[in-house]
Amino acid sequence: MKLVPNWRAVLRYAWSVRLMLLAGLLSGIEAVLPLVGGLLPIPPRTFALLTFFAVVAAVYARFVVQKGLSDEK
């Protein structure tokens, strides 16, 4: 496995990474929600739906050229 030359910038600024972190956070909240017994007034399926959209957006963002992150010259 070989990392891209600007992996630090990708890790720090890429929207795909940010959206995957958001998806992970939402997924974690969804997993913990049954344990806290309804303290949040948001239905559990809402987190599943938000996680789905965050993952779809991350996949889309992975293929979009982002200013300052492109290897193109």
PDB file with one MODEL, atoms N, CA, C and O in Angstrom:
MODEL        1
ATOM      1  N   MET A   1       0.852  -1.175   0.000  1.00  0.00           N
ATOM      2  CA  MET A   1       0.000   0.000   0.000  1.00  0.00           C
ATOM      3  C   MET A   1       0.895   1.235   0.000  1.00  0.00           C
ATOM      4  O   MET A   1       1.842   1.329   0.780  1.00  0.00           O
ATOM      5  N   LYS A   2       0.586   2.167  -0.874  1.00  0.00           N
ATOM      6  CA  LYS A   2       1.347   3.397  -0.955  1.00  0.00           C
ATOM      7  C   LYS A   2       0.401   4.584  -0.745  1.00  0.00           C
ATOM      8  O   LYS A   2      -0.637   4.689  -1.398  1.00  0.00           O
ATOM      9  N   LEU A   3       0.770   5.457   0.160  1.00  0.00           N
ATOM     10  CA  LEU A   3      -0.047   6.641   0.436  1.00  0.00           C
ATOM     11  C   LEU A   3       0.154   7.694  -0.646  1.00  0.00           C
ATOM     12  O   LEU A   3       1.201   7.740  -1.293  1.00  0.00           O
ATOM     13  N   VAL A   4      -0.847   8.530  -0.836  1.00  0.00           N
ATOM     14  CA  VAL A   4      -0.696   9.639  -1.764  1.00  0.00           C
ATOM     15  C   VAL A   4       0.343  10.601  -1.190  1.00  0.00           C
ATOM     16  O   VAL A   4       0.500  10.688   0.028  1.00  0.00           O
ATOM     17  N   PRO A   5       1.053  11.324  -2.060  1.00  0.00           N
ATOM     18  CA  PRO A   5       2.118  12.210  -1.574  1.00  0.00           C
ATOM     19  C   PRO A   5       1.645  13.263  -0.568  1.00  0.00           C
ATOM     20  O   PRO A   5       2.387  13.623   0.346  1.00  0.00           O
ATOM     21  N   ASN A   6       0.435  13.748  -0.727  1.00  0.00           N
ATOM     22  CA  ASN A   6      -0.074  14.799   0.165  1.00  0.00           C
ATOM     23  C   ASN A   6      -1.076  14.233   1.179  1.00  0.00           C
ATOM     24  O   ASN A   6      -2.114  14.845   1.431  1.00  0.00           O
ATOM     25  N   TRP A   7      -0.773  13.079   1.755  1.00  0.00           N
ATOM     26  CA  TRP A   7      -1.722  12.410   2.630  1.00  0.00           C
ATOM     27  C   TRP A   7      -2.073  13.230   3.867  1.00  0.00           C
ATOM     28  O   TRP A   7      -3.193  13.149   4.370  1.00  0.00           O
ATOM     29  N   ARG A   8      -1.141  14.003   4.347  1.00  0.00           N
ATOM     30  CA  ARG A   8      -1.443  14.836   5.525  1.00  0.00           C
ATOM     31  C   ARG A   8      -2.500  15.884   5.196  1.00  0.00           C
ATOM     32  O   ARG A   8      -3.416  16.114   5.985  1.00  0.00           O
ATOM     33  N   ALA A   9      -2.374  16.512   4.044  1.00  0.00           N
ATOM     34  CA  ALA A   9      -3.362  17.505   3.625  1.00  0.00           C
ATOM     35  C   ALA A   9      -4.713  16.842   3.364  1.00  0.00           C
ATOM     36  O   ALA A   9      -5.759  17.395   3.706  1.00  0.00           O
ATOM     37  N   VAL A  10      -4.685  15.657   2.758  1.00  0.00           N
ATOM     38  CA  VAL A  10      -5.940  14.932   2.500  1.00  0.00           C
ATOM     39  C   VAL A  10      -6.621  14.599   3.821  1.00  0.00           C
ATOM     40  O   VAL A  10      -7.824  14.809   3.976  1.00  0.00           O
ATOM     41  N   LEU A  11      -5.857  14.085   4.761  1.00  0.00           N
ATOM     42  CA  LEU A  11      -6.417  13.728   6.067  1.00  0.00           C
ATOM     43  C   LEU A  11      -6.996  14.947   6.778  1.00  0.00           C
ATOM     44  O   LEU A  11      -8.007  14.845   7.473  1.00  0.00           O
ATOM     45  N   ARG A  12      -6.365  16.074   6.604  1.00  0.00           N
ATOM     46  CA  ARG A  12      -6.784  17.276   7.326  1.00  0.00           C
ATOM     47  C   ARG A  12      -7.905  18.054   6.639  1.00  0.00           C
ATOM     48  O   ARG A  12      -8.762  18.623   7.314  1.00  0.00           O
ATOM     49  N   TYR A  13      -7.910  18.086   5.295  1.00  0.00           N
ATOM     50  CA  TYR A  13      -8.820  18.983   4.602  1.00  0.00           C
ATOM     51  C   TYR A  13      -9.857  18.319   3.699  1.00  0.00           C
ATOM     52  O   TYR A  13     -10.796  18.989   3.271  1.00  0.00           O
ATOM     53  N   ALA A  14      -9.723  17.049   3.398  1.00  0.00           N
ATOM     54  CA  ALA A  14     -10.634  16.409   2.446  1.00  0.00           C
ATOM     55  C   ALA A  14     -12.030  16.247   3.041  1.00  0.00           C
ATOM     56  O   ALA A  14     -12.192  15.788   4.171  1.00  0.00           O
ATOM     57  N   TRP A  15     -13.016  16.629   2.267  1.00  0.00           N
ATOM     58  CA  TRP A  15     -14.401  16.499   2.706  1.00  0.00           C
ATOM     59  C   TRP A  15     -14.798  15.041   2.879  1.00  0.00           C
ATOM     60  O   TRP A  15     -15.610  14.722   3.748  1.00  0.00           O
ATOM     61  N   SER A  16     -14.238  14.152   2.067  1.00  0.00           N
ATOM     62  CA  SER A  16     -14.574  12.735   2.198  1.00  0.00           C
ATOM     63  C   SER A  16     -14.176  12.219   3.580  1.00  0.00           C
ATOM     64  O   SER A  16     -14.907  11.432   4.181  1.00  0.00           O
ATOM     65  N   VAL A  17     -13.035  12.652   4.082  1.00  0.00           N
ATOM     66  CA  VAL A  17     -12.589  12.228   5.414  1.00  0.00           C
ATOM     67  C   VAL A  17     -13.503  12.817   6.488  1.00  0.00           C
ATOM     68  O   VAL A  17     -13.908  12.122   7.420  1.00  0.00           O
ATOM     69  N   ARG A  18     -13.817  14.081   6.352  1.00  0.00           N
ATOM     70  CA  ARG A  18     -14.703  14.729   7.337  1.00  0.00           C
ATOM     71  C   ARG A  18     -16.074  14.057   7.393  1.00  0.00           C
ATOM     72  O   ARG A  18     -16.630  13.835   8.469  1.00  0.00           O
ATOM     73  N   LEU A  19     -16.605  13.739   6.218  1.00  0.00           N
ATOM     74  CA  LEU A  19     -17.930  13.116   6.164  1.00  0.00           C
ATOM     75  C   LEU A  19     -17.905  11.689   6.705  1.00  0.00           C
ATOM     76  O   LEU A  19     -18.878  11.243   7.313  1.00  0.00           O
ATOM     77  N   MET A  20     -16.806  10.970   6.491  1.00  0.00           N
ATOM     78  CA  MET A  20     -16.705   9.625   7.062  1.00  0.00           C
ATOM     79  C   MET A  20     -16.576   9.683   8.586  1.00  0.00           C
ATOM     80  O   MET A  20     -17.102   8.814   9.281  1.00  0.00           O
ATOM     81  N   LEU A  21     -15.891  10.686   9.107  1.00  0.00           N
ATOM     82  CA  LEU A  21     -15.836  10.865  10.554  1.00  0.00           C
ATOM     83  C   LEU A  21     -17.216  11.191  11.115  1.00  0.00           C
ATOM     84  O   LEU A  21     -17.592  10.693  12.176  1.00  0.00           O
ATOM     85  N   LEU A  22     -17.964  12.024  10.406  1.00  0.00           N
ATOM     86  CA  LEU A  22     -19.339  12.330  10.807  1.00  0.00           C
ATOM     87  C   LEU A  22     -20.195  11.071  10.792  1.00  0.00           C
ATOM     88  O   LEU A  22     -20.976  10.838  11.714  1.00  0.00           O
ATOM     89  N   ALA A  23     -20.052  10.260   9.749  1.00  0.00           N
ATOM     90  CA  ALA A  23     -20.811   9.004   9.659  1.00  0.00           C
ATOM     91  C   ALA A  23     -20.469   8.085  10.827  1.00  0.00           C
ATOM     92  O   ALA A  23     -21.354   7.445  11.395  1.00  0.00           O
ATOM     93  N   GLY A  24     -19.186   8.019  11.188  1.00  0.00           N
ATOM     94  CA  GLY A  24     -18.774   7.204  12.328  1.00  0.00           C
ATOM     95  C   GLY A  24     -19.364   7.704  13.636  1.00  0.00           C
ATOM     96  O   GLY A  24     -19.787   6.911  14.477  1.00  0.00           O
ATOM     97  N   LEU A  25     -19.392   9.014  13.806  1.00  0.00           N
ATOM     98  CA  LEU A  25     -19.978   9.604  15.007  1.00  0.00           C
ATOM     99  C   LEU A  25     -21.474   9.306  15.092  1.00  0.00           C
ATOM    100  O   LEU A  25     -21.979   8.912  16.143  1.00  0.00           O
ATOM    101  N   LEU A  26     -22.173   9.497  13.982  1.00  0.00           N
ATOM    102  CA  LEU A  26     -23.610   9.221  13.957  1.00  0.00           C
ATOM    103  C   LEU A  26     -23.902   7.749  14.199  1.00  0.00           C
ATOM    104  O   LEU A  26     -24.864   7.407  14.887  1.00  0.00           O
ATOM    105  N   SER A  27     -23.080   6.888  13.641  1.00  0.00           N
ATOM    106  CA  SER A  27     -23.243   5.451  13.857  1.00  0.00           C
ATOM    107  C   SER A  27     -23.018   5.090  15.321  1.00  0.00           C
ATOM    108  O   SER A  27     -23.726   4.252  15.878  1.00  0.00           O
ATOM    109  N   GLY A  28     -22.033   5.725  15.933  1.00  0.00           N
ATOM    110  CA  GLY A  28     -21.789   5.495  17.351  1.00  0.00           C
ATOM    111  C   GLY A  28     -22.948   5.959  18.217  1.00  0.00           C
ATOM    112  O   GLY A  28     -23.327   5.276  19.168  1.00  0.00           O
ATOM    113  N   ILE A  29     -23.507   7.107  17.894  1.00  0.00           N
ATOM    114  CA  ILE A  29     -24.672   7.604  18.631  1.00  0.00           C
ATOM    115  C   ILE A  29     -25.838   6.642  18.485  1.00  0.00           C
ATOM    116  O   ILE A  29     -26.551   6.354  19.446  1.00  0.00           O
ATOM    117  N   GLU A  30     -26.020   6.144  17.252  1.00  0.00           N
ATOM    118  CA  GLU A  30     -27.105   5.192  17.004  1.00  0.00           C
ATOM    119  C   GLU A  30     -26.925   3.921  17.834  1.00  0.00           C
ATOM    120  O   GLU A  30     -27.905   3.356  18.321  1.00  0.00           O
ATOM    121  N   ALA A  31     -25.686   3.470  17.995  1.00  0.00           N
ATOM    122  CA  ALA A  31     -25.416   2.263  18.775  1.00  0.00           C
ATOM    123  C   ALA A  31     -25.637   2.483  20.265  1.00  0.00           C
ATOM    124  O   ALA A  31     -26.074   1.573  20.969  1.00  0.00           O
ATOM    125  N   VAL A  32     -25.339   3.687  20.750  1.00  0.00           N
ATOM    126  CA  VAL A  32     -25.459   3.986  22.180  1.00  0.00           C
ATOM    127  C   VAL A  32     -26.893   4.373  22.567  1.00  0.00           C
ATOM    128  O   VAL A  32     -27.271   4.265  23.734  1.00  0.00           O
ATOM    129  N   LEU A  33     -27.672   4.814  21.610  1.00  0.00           N
ATOM    130  CA  LEU A  33     -29.021   5.310  21.883  1.00  0.00           C
ATOM    131  C   LEU A  33     -29.887   4.339  22.691  1.00  0.00           C
ATOM    132  O   LEU A  33     -30.563   4.786  23.618  1.00  0.00           O
ATOM    133  N   PRO A  34     -29.902   3.041  22.392  1.00  0.00           N
ATOM    134  CA  PRO A  34     -30.726   2.134  23.209  1.00  0.00           C
ATOM    135  C   PRO A  34     -30.259   2.037  24.659  1.00  0.00           C
ATOM    136  O   PRO A  34     -31.058   1.729  25.544  1.00  0.00           O
ATOM    137  N   LEU A  35     -28.992   2.292  24.909  1.00  0.00           N
ATOM    138  CA  LEU A  35     -28.454   2.194  26.266  1.00  0.00           C
ATOM    139  C   LEU A  35     -28.841   3.373  27.139  1.00  0.00           C
ATOM    140  O   LEU A  35     -28.939   3.235  28.358  1.00  0.00           O
ATOM    141  N   VAL A  36     -29.061   4.533  26.532  1.00  0.00           N
ATOM    142  CA  VAL A  36     -29.406   5.713  27.328  1.00  0.00           C
ATOM    143  C   VAL A  36     -30.908   5.862  27.510  1.00  0.00           C
ATOM    144  O   VAL A  36     -31.353   6.773  28.209  1.00  0.00           O
ATOM    145  N   GLY A  37     -31.680   5.007  26.910  1.00  0.00           N
ATOM    146  CA  GLY A  37     -33.107   4.948  27.165  1.00  0.00           C
ATOM    147  C   GLY A  37     -33.910   6.162  26.751  1.00  0.00           C
ATOM    148  O   GLY A  37     -34.768   6.616  27.507  1.00  0.00           O
ATOM    149  N   GLY A  38     -33.658   6.689  25.590  1.00  0.00           N
ATOM    150  CA  GLY A  38     -34.492   7.756  25.055  1.00  0.00           C
ATOM    151  C   GLY A  38     -34.254   9.131  25.650  1.00  0.00           C
ATOM    152  O   GLY A  38     -35.188   9.928  25.733  1.00  0.00           O
ATOM    153  N   LEU A  39     -33.048   9.429  26.062  1.00  0.00           N
ATOM    154  CA  LEU A  39     -32.751  10.754  26.583  1.00  0.00           C
ATOM    155  C   LEU A  39     -32.807  11.816  25.494  1.00  0.00           C
ATOM    156  O   LEU A  39     -33.098  12.981  25.768  1.00  0.00           O
ATOM    157  N   LEU A  40     -32.529  11.414  24.272  1.00  0.00           N
ATOM    158  CA  LEU A  40     -32.603  12.352  23.153  1.00  0.00           C
ATOM    159  C   LEU A  40     -33.989  12.292  22.514  1.00  0.00           C
ATOM    160  O   LEU A  40     -34.541  11.206  22.331  1.00  0.00           O
ATOM    161  N   PRO A  41     -34.544  13.432  22.180  1.00  0.00           N
ATOM    162  CA  PRO A  41     -35.889  13.442  21.590  1.00  0.00           C
ATOM    163  C   PRO A  41     -35.892  13.135  20.089  1.00  0.00           C
ATOM    164  O   PRO A  41     -36.849  13.466  19.388  1.00  0.00           O
ATOM    165  N   ILE A  42     -34.830  12.508  19.602  1.00  0.00           N
ATOM    166  CA  ILE A  42     -34.711  12.197  18.176  1.00  0.00           C
ATOM    167  C   ILE A  42     -34.917  10.699  17.980  1.00  0.00           C
ATOM    168  O   ILE A  42     -34.313   9.894  18.688  1.00  0.00           O
ATOM    169  N   PRO A  43     -35.763  10.318  17.026  1.00  0.00           N
ATOM    170  CA  PRO A  43     -35.981   8.887  16.765  1.00  0.00           C
ATOM    171  C   PRO A  43     -34.689   8.195  16.318  1.00  0.00           C
ATOM    172  O   PRO A  43     -33.904   8.788  15.578  1.00  0.00           O
ATOM    173  N   PRO A  44     -34.457   6.958  16.750  1.00  0.00           N
ATOM    174  CA  PRO A  44     -33.229   6.233  16.414  1.00  0.00           C
ATOM    175  C   PRO A  44     -33.010   6.090  14.902  1.00  0.00           C
ATOM    176  O   PRO A  44     -31.869   6.130  14.441  1.00  0.00           O
ATOM    177  N   ARG A  45     -34.065   5.927  14.144  1.00  0.00           N
ATOM    178  CA  ARG A  45     -33.907   5.765  12.692  1.00  0.00           C
ATOM    179  C   ARG A  45     -33.367   7.030  12.035  1.00  0.00           C
ATOM    180  O   ARG A  45     -32.807   6.968  10.941  1.00  0.00           O
ATOM    181  N   THR A  46     -33.528   8.157  12.683  1.00  0.00           N
ATOM    182  CA  THR A  46     -33.000   9.405  12.141  1.00  0.00           C
ATOM    183  C   THR A  46     -31.481   9.336  12.035  1.00  0.00           C
ATOM    184  O   THR A  46     -30.906   9.786  11.044  1.00  0.00           O
ATOM    185  N   PHE A  47     -30.825   8.771  13.060  1.00  0.00           N
ATOM    186  CA  PHE A  47     -29.371   8.649  13.035  1.00  0.00           C
ATOM    187  C   PHE A  47     -28.923   7.694  11.931  1.00  0.00           C
ATOM    188  O   PHE A  47     -27.905   7.926  11.279  1.00  0.00           O
ATOM    189  N   ALA A  48     -29.680   6.626  11.727  1.00  0.00           N
ATOM    190  CA  ALA A  48     -29.349   5.689  10.646  1.00  0.00           C
ATOM    191  C   ALA A  48     -29.458   6.383   9.294  1.00  0.00           C
ATOM    192  O   ALA A  48     -28.609   6.189   8.424  1.00  0.00           O
ATOM    193  N   LEU A  49     -30.486   7.180   9.119  1.00  0.00           N
ATOM    194  CA  LEU A  49     -30.683   7.904   7.865  1.00  0.00           C
ATOM    195  C   LEU A  49     -29.594   8.959   7.662  1.00  0.00           C
ATOM    196  O   LEU A  49     -29.066   9.100   6.559  1.00  0.00           O
ATOM    197  N   LEU A  50     -29.260   9.689   8.706  1.00  0.00           N
ATOM    198  CA  LEU A  50     -28.192  10.685   8.619  1.00  0.00           C
ATOM    199  C   LEU A  50     -26.842  10.034   8.319  1.00  0.00           C
ATOM    200  O   LEU A  50     -26.039  10.575   7.559  1.00  0.00           O
ATOM    201  N   THR A  51     -26.601   8.870   8.920  1.00  0.00           N
ATOM    202  CA  THR A  51     -25.368   8.131   8.645  1.00  0.00           C
ATOM    203  C   THR A  51     -25.303   7.723   7.184  1.00  0.00           C
ATOM    204  O   THR A  51     -24.259   7.854   6.544  1.00  0.00           O
ATOM    205  N   PHE A  52     -26.415   7.229   6.654  1.00  0.00           N
ATOM    206  CA  PHE A  52     -26.471   6.828   5.246  1.00  0.00           C
ATOM    207  C   PHE A  52     -26.131   8.004   4.339  1.00  0.00           C
ATOM    208  O   PHE A  52     -25.312   7.870   3.430  1.00  0.00           O
ATOM    209  N   PHE A  53     -26.752   9.151   4.577  1.00  0.00           N
ATOM    210  CA  PHE A  53     -26.495  10.319   3.731  1.00  0.00           C
ATOM    211  C   PHE A  53     -25.052  10.819   3.873  1.00  0.00           C
ATOM    212  O   PHE A  53     -24.460  11.284   2.898  1.00  0.00           O
ATOM    213  N   ALA A  54     -24.492  10.727   5.066  1.00  0.00           N
ATOM    214  CA  ALA A  54     -23.099  11.138   5.261  1.00  0.00           C
ATOM    215  C   ALA A  54     -22.149  10.230   4.485  1.00  0.00           C
ATOM    216  O   ALA A  54     -21.173  10.708   3.905  1.00  0.00           O
ATOM    217  N   VAL A  55     -22.422   8.932   4.468  1.00  0.00           N
ATOM    218  CA  VAL A  55     -21.575   7.997   3.718  1.00  0.00           C
ATOM    219  C   VAL A  55     -21.711   8.237   2.216  1.00  0.00           C
ATOM    220  O   VAL A  55     -20.709   8.240   1.500  1.00  0.00           O
ATOM    221  N   VAL A  56     -22.925   8.438   1.735  1.00  0.00           N
ATOM    222  CA  VAL A  56     -23.132   8.713   0.310  1.00  0.00           C
ATOM    223  C   VAL A  56     -22.405  10.004  -0.082  1.00  0.00           C
ATOM    224  O   VAL A  56     -21.758  10.061  -1.128  1.00  0.00           O
ATOM    225  N   ALA A  57     -22.512  11.017   0.743  1.00  0.00           N
ATOM    226  CA  ALA A  57     -21.828  12.282   0.462  1.00  0.00           C
ATOM    227  C   ALA A  57     -20.311  12.107   0.491  1.00  0.00           C
ATOM    228  O   ALA A  57     -19.606  12.736  -0.297  1.00  0.00           O
ATOM    229  N   ALA A  58     -19.798  11.261   1.389  1.00  0.00           N
ATOM    230  CA  ALA A  58     -18.355  11.020   1.469  1.00  0.00           C
ATOM    231  C   ALA A  58     -17.850  10.313   0.215  1.00  0.00           C
ATOM    232  O   ALA A  58     -16.779  10.638  -0.298  1.00  0.00           O
ATOM    233  N   VAL A  59     -18.618   9.353  -0.273  1.00  0.00           N
ATOM    234  CA  VAL A  59     -18.221   8.667  -1.508  1.00  0.00           C
ATOM    235  C   VAL A  59     -18.208   9.657  -2.664  1.00  0.00           C
ATOM    236  O   VAL A  59     -17.280   9.651  -3.473  1.00  0.00           O
ATOM    237  N   TYR A  60     -19.217  10.496  -2.751  1.00  0.00           N
ATOM    238  CA  TYR A  60     -19.268  11.522  -3.793  1.00  0.00           C
ATOM    239  C   TYR A  60     -18.077  12.481  -3.672  1.00  0.00           C
ATOM    240  O   TYR A  60     -17.422  12.803  -4.664  1.00  0.00           O
ATOM    241  N   ALA A  61     -17.811  12.929  -2.449  1.00  0.00           N
ATOM    242  CA  ALA A  61     -16.723  13.888  -2.216  1.00  0.00           C
ATOM    243  C   ALA A  61     -15.364  13.284  -2.544  1.00  0.00           C
ATOM    244  O   ALA A  61     -14.426  14.006  -2.883  1.00  0.00           O
ATOM    245  N   ARG A  62     -15.256  11.980  -2.446  1.00  0.00           N
ATOM    246  CA  ARG A  62     -13.984  11.322  -2.737  1.00  0.00           C
ATOM    247  C   ARG A  62     -13.589  11.493  -4.199  1.00  0.00           C
ATOM    248  O   ARG A  62     -12.400  11.504  -4.518  1.00  0.00           O
ATOM    249  N   PHE A  63     -14.560  11.624  -5.083  1.00  0.00           N
ATOM    250  CA  PHE A  63     -14.290  11.708  -6.508  1.00  0.00           C
ATOM    251  C   PHE A  63     -14.320  13.127  -7.065  1.00  0.00           C
ATOM    252  O   PHE A  63     -14.068  13.330  -8.252  1.00  0.00           O
ATOM    253  N   VAL A  64     -14.625  14.103  -6.226  1.00  0.00           N
ATOM    254  CA  VAL A  64     -14.679  15.495  -6.652  1.00  0.00           C
ATOM    255  C   VAL A  64     -13.328  16.147  -6.376  1.00  0.00           C
ATOM    256  O   VAL A  64     -12.766  15.984  -5.293  1.00  0.00           O
ATOM    257  N   VAL A  65     -12.811  16.878  -7.348  1.00  0.00           N
ATOM    258  CA  VAL A  65     -11.543  17.582  -7.153  1.00  0.00           C
ATOM    259  C   VAL A  65     -11.771  18.702  -6.136  1.00  0.00           C
ATOM    260  O   VAL A  65     -12.674  19.524  -6.288  1.00  0.00           O
ATOM    261  N   GLN A  66     -10.944  18.714  -5.110  1.00  0.00           N
ATOM    262  CA  GLN A  66     -11.072  19.724  -4.067  1.00  0.00           C
ATOM    263  C   GLN A  66      -9.886  20.673  -4.153  1.00  0.00           C
ATOM    264  O   GLN A  66      -8.735  20.247  -4.247  1.00  0.00           O
ATOM    265  N   LYS A  67     -10.183  21.941  -4.120  1.00  0.00           N
ATOM    266  CA  LYS A  67      -9.152  22.972  -4.260  1.00  0.00           C
ATOM    267  C   LYS A  67      -8.065  22.772  -3.201  1.00  0.00           C
ATOM    268  O   LYS A  67      -8.357  22.654  -2.011  1.00  0.00           O
ATOM    269  N   GLY A  68      -6.829  22.737  -3.646  1.00  0.00           N
ATOM    270  CA  GLY A  68      -5.712  22.598  -2.735  1.00  0.00           C
ATOM    271  C   GLY A  68      -5.321  21.158  -2.422  1.00  0.00           C
ATOM    272  O   GLY A  68      -4.292  20.929  -1.785  1.00  0.00           O
ATOM    273  N   LEU A  69      -6.125  20.176  -2.859  1.00  0.00           N
ATOM    274  CA  LEU A  69      -5.817  18.791  -2.569  1.00  0.00           C
ATOM    275  C   LEU A  69      -5.505  17.978  -3.806  1.00  0.00           C
ATOM    276  O   LEU A  69      -5.074  16.830  -3.696  1.00  0.00           O
ATOM    277  N   SER A  70      -5.707  18.533  -4.950  1.00  0.00           N
ATOM    278  CA  SER A  70      -5.525  17.802  -6.199  1.00  0.00           C
ATOM    279  C   SER A  70      -4.048  17.603  -6.519  1.00  0.00           C
ATOM    280  O   SER A  70      -3.229  18.496  -6.299  1.00  0.00           O
ATOM    281  N   ASP A  71      -3.717  16.426  -7.040  1.00  0.00           N
ATOM    282  CA  ASP A  71      -2.358  16.152  -7.504  1.00  0.00           C
ATOM    283  C   ASP A  71      -2.160  16.627  -8.932  1.00  0.00           C
ATOM    284  O   ASP A  71      -1.053  16.557  -9.466  1.00  0.00           O
ATOM    285  N   GLU A  72      -3.235  17.114  -9.555  1.00  0.00           N
ATOM    286  CA  GLU A  72      -3.172  17.572 -10.955  1.00  0.00           C
ATOM    287  C   GLU A  72      -2.274  18.783 -11.048  1.00  0.00           C
ATOM    288  O   GLU A  72      -2.203  19.592 -10.123  1.00  0.00           O
ATOM    289  N   LYS A  73      -1.590  18.903 -12.170  1.00  0.00           N
ATOM    290  CA  LYS A  73      -0.696  20.038 -12.352  1.00  0.00           C
ATOM    291  C   LYS A  73      -1.175  20.910 -13.467  1.00  0.00           C
ATOM    292  O   LYS A  73      -0.546  21.924 -13.772  1.00  0.00           O
TER     293      LYS A  73
ENDMDL
END
